[in-house]
Amino acid sequence: MFKYPATITKDGRDLLVTFKDVPEAITFGKTEADALSNAVDALETGLSFYVDARKPLPKPSKAKRGQKLVSPSALESAKLGEYQAMMDQGIKKAELARSLGWHMPQIDRLFDLKHSSKFDQIEAAATVLGCHIEITVAV
């Protein structure tokens, strides 16, 4: 769902990674593998700015030739999916907290992309939002 095209360009000795759809996400790496690994963290950080500002997440554009697709990690993708569902439904964090019987700090941690939330909490919030979590392991 959250696969963003990344552009990798040579910048001196390093490789620069940028995202057209998430201009806040910028990183470097010595090798392509290193740059793409760093790109996941940069993308998560960039997307967290939208969550913190309570703005809609940018829609990923279609990848162009030579671009690599980068996704947030599984836990962060689940959190972002729930955040987007909440935004789409016009539900406020306080309303979600009441529906779950949680305190506001718990809701804040649920949408904090750097916090290691428990998956059962993410599933509970998904249920309240009328969503479900799907996990796929691809080889």
N, C-alpha and C positions, 0 to 999 in steps of 0.2 A: 504493500500500500504506500509506503513512504520510501520509494526508490528515487533518489534525486541524481540527475546527471552531473558529473563532476568533470571539469576541464583541467587537464594536467599540462603544464607548460614548463619548459626549462627556464630557470632563473638563476643564472650563475652556475654554481656547483649543485644547487638543489633543484628539486621539482616543486613547483607551486601548484596547489590544488585550490580551485575556486568553484563556487556553485552559483550559477546565474539566478536560480530561484531563491536561494538563501544567501544573499550577499554578505551577511555577517559571518559566514563560515569560510574561513581562509586558513590554510595550513601549508606546511612544507614537509619534505622528506628527502633523504639522500637517494633512496631507490624508489621505484614505483610501488613496490610492496609496502615500504615504510610510509610513503606518502598516502597511500590508500588506507592504511591502518590508522594514521593520524586523522584522515578525513572523516572517519566515523565519529571520533571525539569532537572534531570541529563542527560537524553537522549537528550533533546532539546539542552542543553549546549554542550554535546559531538558532536552532529551533526552540531552545529553552527561553531565548529572549522573547519570542512570540507568546509563549505560555505565560511568562512572568508579566508581560504587558497586557495579557488577556486579549490578544489579537488572534484572528483566524490564522491557521497554519498555511504557508504558501503551498500551492498545488505544484507537484513535480511536473516539469515539462517533459516532452519526449526527448530522449537522448539523440544527439546528433552523432554523426560518424566520428569515431575517435574518442568519444566521451565514455567514461566508466560510470556505471550505476553504483551509488553508495546508499546504504540503508542504515538507520540507527540500529543498535543492538535489539534483541528480541524484547527484553523488558521495557526498554525505552519506546519501542514501537507500540507495545500494548498501551503504555501510558499516553502516548500521543494519539492513538486511536480513540481512547476514552475521552481525552481532552477535546478532540475534534467532534465526537458525538455530542458531548456536553454543549459545545459551541453551536453546533447545528440545531440542537433542540432548544436553545435559548435557556438552558438551565444554569443557574448560578451555583457557585461553590457552596454557599450556605444551604441552598435547597438540597444539593447532593448530600451534604453532611447530615441534614435532618432525616432524609430518606434512609440513610445507612445507620443512623444512630451514632454517628461519630462526632468528634470534636474537630474544629477547624484546623488545628495543627496536623491532624491525620490526613485531612484532604489536601493540605498544602504539601505534605510529604508524598502523597499519591502522585501529584503532578510535578514533583521535583525530579528532574531527569538524572540527577546525581545521587539520589537517595535509593538505596536497595530495598524497595518495597517488597512485601511478601506477595506471592502470586495469588494467594487466596483473597487478599484485599483487592487486587486488581479484578479478579473474577466477580467479587461481590459488587463492586462499582459497575462493572459491565452489565450485570443482571439488572441493577436498578435503572441503568440507562437504556435497557431494552436491547442490549448487544450481547454478543458472546465472543469468547476468545478462541481463535483457531491457531494451532501450532503445526507447522509443517517442517519436517526435517528433509532437506534435499541433498542428494549425493551428486 
